[in-house]
Amino acid sequence: MATQAETSGWNWTQHVQAVGREALSMAAGRVVPSAFFLASALAKLQALADLLRDRHDLPDRLVALSFYATCAYRAATIVFFLLIAAFFAIRLNPVRSSPGAWQTIVALAGTYCMMLVSVAGQANVSPAVTIVAAVIMCGGTVFSALALIQLGRSLSISPEARRLVTTGLYAVIRHPMYLGEMLGSVGMVLQSMSPVSALVFAVFCLLQIKRMDYEEGVLQSVFPDYCLYRARTARLIPGIY
C-alpha cells in the first residue's frame, strides 16, 4: 500500500503537469496569437505614421483621393488587428477542436497565404485603380471587423467549437469574416496586377472553403441546432452560396 507521502508526491506531480499543460495551452492559444496580431497592428501603425509624415504635395484631387483611401484602408487594418489581438486574449476555451493536424494546417495557410501577395509587389497602377482597390480592401476589412465583434470570444483560427453565434451578420451568413477577407483580397489583387497574386488568391479561396467545411463539421458535432441554422442561412452570399 502506498504511503501518504508517496500519494501526496504523486498528486503533486500530477498537479504540476496539469499546470504546465494549462500554461502551454494558454501560451499557444491566447498569448502567442494575441501578441502576434498586436505586434502586427503596431507595425502597421508605424507604417501609417511614416506615410502621413512623408506625404508629399498631392498634385490633383484624384491623387489626393487615392492617398486618403489608402490611409483609410491601413487604419481599418490596424483596428481589425487590434480587435483580433483583444479577442484572442479573452476568448472562451473550446468545447471541441478539429480531430487532426491537417485541419489546423489548412486553417493557418488560409489565414496567412495572402501575405504572399506582397512578394509580387504593388504595380504602378493609376490613381483611379488605387482608389477602387483601397475602397474594396477597406470595405472588406470593416465588414470583417464587424463580424469579428459579433463573433467575440468565439474567435478561432483552427476549426473549434466554443459557442454558436447566430445573431447580427451571422443570422444571414455563416462565415461573414471570410466573406470580408475575400472581398479585401480582391482589392489586393487589383493593386498588384500580377498573375502571382491572382494564383495566390485562387489558392486562398480554396483554403477558405475547406476551412468552412471543417468548421461546420466541428460545430455540427457539438450543437444540435446547427443543422437548422445551416438550413436557413447562406454560407457566404445569400441566394447564391
Stockholm file with secondary structure:
# STOCKHOLM 1.0

chainA/1-241         MATQAETSGWNWTQHVQAVGREALSMAAGRVVPSAFFLASALAKLQALADLLRDRHDLPDRLVALSFYATCAYRAATIVFFLLIAAFFAIRLNPVRSSPGAWQTIVALAGTYCMMLVSVAGQANVSPAVTIVAAVIMCGGTVFSALALIQLGRSLSISPEARRLVTTGLYAVIRHPMYLGEMLGSVGMVLQSMSPVSALVFAVFCLLQIKRMDYEEGVLQSVFPDYCLYRARTARLIPGIY
#=GR chainA/1-241 SS CCCHHHHHHHHHHHHHHHHHHHHHHHIIIIIHHHHHHHHHHHHHHHHHHHHHHTCCCCCSHHHHHHHHHHHHHHHHHHHHHHHHHHHHHHCCCCSEECSSHHHHHHHHHHHHGGGGHHHHCCCCCCHHHHHHHHHHHHHHHHHHHHHHHHHGGGCCSSSEESCCCCSGGGGTBSCHHHHHHHHHHHHHHHHHCCHHHHHHHHHHHHHHHHHHHHHHHHHHHHCTTHHHHHHHSBSSSTTTC
#=GC SS_cons         CCCHHHHHHHHHHHHHHHHHHHHHHHIIIIIHHHHHHHHHHHHHHHHHHHHHHTCCCCCSHHHHHHHHHHHHHHHHHHHHHHHHHHHHHHCCCCSEECSSHHHHHHHHHHHHGGGGHHHHCCCCCCHHHHHHHHHHHHHHHHHHHHHHHHHGGGCCSSSEESCCCCSGGGGTBSCHHHHHHHHHHHHHHHHHCCHHHHHHHHHHHHHHHHHHHHHHHHHHHHCTTHHHHHHHSBSSSTTTC
//
